[in-house]
Amino acid sequence: MKELLRSTDPTIMAFATALLEGEDIDCFQMDVNMSILEGGIGIFPRRLMVREEDHAEAERVMRDNEIPLR
């Protein structure tokens, strides 16, 4: 798996996940449970991971929908 996106904004993560699923690109959110350690204030970013062979296509989907990757 390769990191595609890192964000503290849950709406961006949900939108990016929906876009990727719409393109049949499997993705996985990591660090979702960090909110337990941080007290739910959202300071630790979540990471959106995709398969390495899907990474280039996933980046294209993000660019096409103006989701910043870095």
Backbone as numpy.savetxt, mean C-alpha at the origin, in Angstrom:
# Nx Ny Nz CAx CAy CAz Cx Cy Cz
8.07 -10.71 -2.01 7.22 -9.54 -2.01 8.12 -8.30 -2.01
7.61 -7.26 -2.64 8.37 -6.03 -2.77 7.48 -4.86 -2.34
8.06 -3.91 -1.63 7.29 -2.77 -1.16 6.91 -1.86 -2.32
5.64 -1.51 -2.37 5.13 -0.60 -3.39 4.88 0.78 -2.81
4.30 0.82 -1.62 3.81 2.07 -1.05 3.97 2.04 0.45
4.27 3.20 1.03 4.37 3.34 2.48 3.62 4.62 2.84
2.66 4.50 3.77 1.86 5.67 4.14 1.27 5.51 5.53
1.04 6.65 6.18 0.33 6.66 7.45 -1.16 6.96 7.24
-1.55 7.24 6.00 -2.94 7.58 5.68 -3.71 6.31 5.31
-4.64 5.88 6.16 -5.38 4.65 5.86 -6.28 4.76 4.63
-6.69 5.96 4.27 -7.54 6.11 3.08 -6.75 5.86 1.80
-5.50 6.32 1.78 -4.63 6.05 0.62 -4.38 4.55 0.49
-4.12 3.92 1.61 -3.86 2.47 1.60 -5.09 1.70 1.09
-6.27 2.09 1.55 -7.50 1.42 1.12 -7.75 1.66 -0.37
-7.54 2.88 -0.84 -7.74 3.20 -2.25 -6.75 2.44 -3.13
-5.47 2.43 -2.72 -4.45 1.72 -3.49 -4.76 0.23 -3.54
-5.18 -0.33 -2.42 -5.53 -1.76 -2.38 -6.68 -2.05 -3.32
-7.71 -1.21 -3.31 -8.87 -1.41 -4.19 -8.46 -1.32 -5.66
-7.60 -0.36 -5.99 -7.14 -0.22 -7.37 -6.38 -1.46 -7.83
-5.49 -1.95 -6.98 -4.69 -3.13 -7.33 -5.58 -4.37 -7.48
-6.51 -4.53 -6.56 -7.43 -5.67 -6.66 -8.27 -5.59 -7.93
-8.63 -4.38 -8.34 -9.37 -4.19 -9.59 -8.58 -4.58 -10.82
-7.26 -4.54 -10.71 -6.37 -4.94 -11.80 -5.87 -6.37 -11.63
-6.45 -7.11 -10.69 -6.06 -8.50 -10.38 -4.59 -8.61 -9.97
-4.12 -7.62 -9.21 -2.76 -7.65 -8.66 -2.90 -7.92 -7.17
-2.33 -9.03 -6.72 -2.39 -9.38 -5.31 -1.51 -8.42 -4.51
-2.02 -7.99 -3.36 -1.24 -7.12 -2.49 -1.50 -7.49 -1.03
-0.61 -7.02 -0.18 -0.69 -7.35 1.24 -0.22 -6.15 2.04
-1.02 -5.72 3.02 -0.62 -4.62 3.89 0.15 -5.15 5.09
1.32 -4.57 5.31 2.13 -4.94 6.46 2.10 -3.81 7.48
2.38 -4.14 8.72 2.45 -3.18 9.83 1.08 -2.64 10.24
0.02 -3.33 9.87 -1.33 -2.90 10.23 -1.53 -2.92 11.74
-0.98 -3.90 12.40 -1.18 -4.04 13.84 -0.24 -3.18 14.68
0.55 -2.33 14.05 1.42 -1.44 14.81 0.61 -0.43 15.62
-0.66 -0.21 15.26 -1.49 0.74 16.00 -1.66 0.32 17.45
-1.54 -0.97 17.73 -1.62 -1.45 19.11 -0.45 -0.89 19.91
0.73 -0.87 19.31 1.92 -0.39 20.00 1.96 1.13 20.11
1.42 1.82 19.10 1.51 3.27 19.07 0.32 3.95 19.74
-0.67 3.18 20.15 -1.83 3.76 20.81 -2.87 4.31 19.85
-2.79 3.93 18.57 -3.79 4.33 17.58 -3.64 5.74 17.04
-2.47 6.38 17.22 -2.32 7.75 16.75 -1.77 7.85 15.32
-1.40 6.75 14.72 -1.03 6.73 13.31 0.34 7.27 12.97
1.33 7.07 13.82 2.66 7.60 13.51 3.54 6.62 12.75
3.22 5.33 12.84 4.00 4.34 12.10 3.34 4.07 10.76
4.08 4.19 9.67 3.48 3.95 8.35 3.20 2.47 8.10
2.19 2.24 7.31 1.89 0.89 6.83 2.57 0.72 5.48
2.88 -0.52 5.15 3.52 -0.82 3.87 2.60 -1.69 3.04
2.51 -1.37 1.77 1.73 -2.17 0.83 2.71 -2.95 -0.04
2.60 -4.26 0.03 3.53 -5.14 -0.66 2.83 -5.81 -1.84
3.59 -6.04 -2.91 3.10 -6.78 -4.08 4.17 -7.81 -4.48
3.76 -8.78 -5.29 4.75 -9.74 -5.79 5.75 -9.02 -6.69
6.98 -9.47 -6.66 8.03 -8.81 -7.43 7.69 -8.74 -8.92
7.08 -9.79 -9.44 6.75 -9.78 -10.87 5.59 -8.84 -11.20
4.83 -8.41 -10.20 3.72 -7.47 -10.41 4.10 -6.03 -10.09
5.31 -5.81 -9.60 5.69 -4.49 -9.10 5.61 -3.39 -10.16
6.13 -3.62 -11.34 6.12 -2.60 -12.40 4.69 -2.23 -12.79
3.83 -3.21 -12.93 2.43 -2.96 -13.27 1.73 -2.21 -12.13
2.03 -2.58 -10.90 1.43 -1.91 -9.75 1.88 -0.45 -9.67
3.14 -0.18 -9.96 3.62 1.21 -10.00 2.88 2.01 -11.06
2.62 1.41 -12.21 1.88 2.09 -13.27 0.48 2.46 -12.80
-0.18 1.53 -12.12 -1.53 1.78 -11.60 -1.50 2.95 -10.62
-0.50 2.99 -9.75 -0.40 4.08 -8.78 -0.16 5.42 -9.48
0.74 5.45 -10.46 1.01 6.68 -11.20 -0.22 7.16 -11.95
-0.92 6.24 -12.59 -2.13 6.59 -13.35 -3.21 7.21 -12.48
-3.20 6.89 -11.19 -4.20 7.40 -10.27 -3.64 8.44 -9.30
-2.43 8.95 -9.64 -1.78 10.04 -8.93 -1.57 9.75 -7.44
-1.21 8.51 -7.13 -0.86 8.12 -5.77 0.66 8.19 -5.66
1.18 9.08 -4.80 2.64 9.21 -4.69 3.27 7.96 -4.06
4.35 7.50 -4.66 5.02 6.29 -4.18 6.15 6.59 -3.22
6.73 7.73 -3.27 7.84 8.06 -2.36 7.64 9.44 -1.79
